[in-house]
Amino acid sequence: MFQKAVEVHQVDTDRYGRVVARLTTKNHPDVNFELVRQGFAWCYPKYLQRVEECRGAEADARSERRGLWEDHSAPVAPWEWRKAVADARR
């Protein structure tokens, strides 16, 4: 999967102006899902079409301690971290 040309298919723009996209390669029609399956990304249901499948892949990665969960007992999702930082500034 590495060192491949990636196509970016914009599906939305979030409230901060960031592009929300689906990534594909010639051999992987859903790179986003593959990243979750391997434990390198979280599911973020707001922009997903296959929510339950993604949650299952994330749960498998957690239980098998792949990626984010390999060395960390409780990694913090980016949106939870940003909320905690914002709350601490108040």
Contacts in CASP RR format, 6 or more apart in sequence:
PFRMAT RR
TARGET T0000
AUTHOR 0000-0000-0000
METHOD contacts of the structure
MODEL  1
MFQKAVEVHQVDTDRYGRVVARLTTKNHPDVNFELVRQGFAWCYPKYLQR
VEECRGAEADARSERRGLWEDHSAPVAPWEWRKAVADARR
1 25 0 8 1.000
1 27 0 8 1.000
1 28 0 8 1.000
1 31 0 8 1.000
1 34 0 8 1.000
4 25 0 8 1.000
4 26 0 8 1.000
4 27 0 8 1.000
4 28 0 8 1.000
5 25 0 8 1.000
5 26 0 8 1.000
6 23 0 8 1.000
6 24 0 8 1.000
6 25 0 8 1.000
6 31 0 8 1.000
7 23 0 8 1.000
7 24 0 8 1.000
7 25 0 8 1.000
8 19 0 8 1.000
8 21 0 8 1.000
8 22 0 8 1.000
8 23 0 8 1.000
9 21 0 8 1.000
9 22 0 8 1.000
9 23 0 8 1.000
9 24 0 8 1.000
10 19 0 8 1.000
10 20 0 8 1.000
10 21 0 8 1.000
11 20 0 8 1.000
11 21 0 8 1.000
11 22 0 8 1.000
11 47 0 8 1.000
12 19 0 8 1.000
12 20 0 8 1.000
12 47 0 8 1.000
13 19 0 8 1.000
13 20 0 8 1.000
14 20 0 8 1.000
20 47 0 8 1.000
22 30 0 8 1.000
22 31 0 8 1.000
22 32 0 8 1.000
23 30 0 8 1.000
23 31 0 8 1.000
23 32 0 8 1.000
24 30 0 8 1.000
24 31 0 8 1.000
25 31 0 8 1.000
28 34 0 8 1.000
32 41 0 8 1.000
33 50 0 8 1.000
33 53 0 8 1.000
33 54 0 8 1.000
33 57 0 8 1.000
35 41 0 8 1.000
36 42 0 8 1.000
36 43 0 8 1.000
36 54 0 8 1.000
36 57 0 8 1.000
36 58 0 8 1.000
36 61 0 8 1.000
37 57 0 8 1.000
37 60 0 8 1.000
37 61 0 8 1.000
38 61 0 8 1.000
38 66 0 8 1.000
38 67 0 8 1.000
39 58 0 8 1.000
39 61 0 8 1.000
39 62 0 8 1.000
39 66 0 8 1.000
39 67 0 8 1.000
39 68 0 8 1.000
39 69 0 8 1.000
40 67 0 8 1.000
40 68 0 8 1.000
41 68 0 8 1.000
42 58 0 8 1.000
42 68 0 8 1.000
42 77 0 8 1.000
42 78 0 8 1.000
43 51 0 8 1.000
43 54 0 8 1.000
43 55 0 8 1.000
43 57 0 8 1.000
43 58 0 8 1.000
44 79 0 8 1.000
45 51 0 8 1.000
45 54 0 8 1.000
45 55 0 8 1.000
48 54 0 8 1.000
61 67 0 8 1.000
61 68 0 8 1.000
61 69 0 8 1.000
62 69 0 8 1.000
68 75 0 8 1.000
69 75 0 8 1.000
76 84 0 8 1.000
END
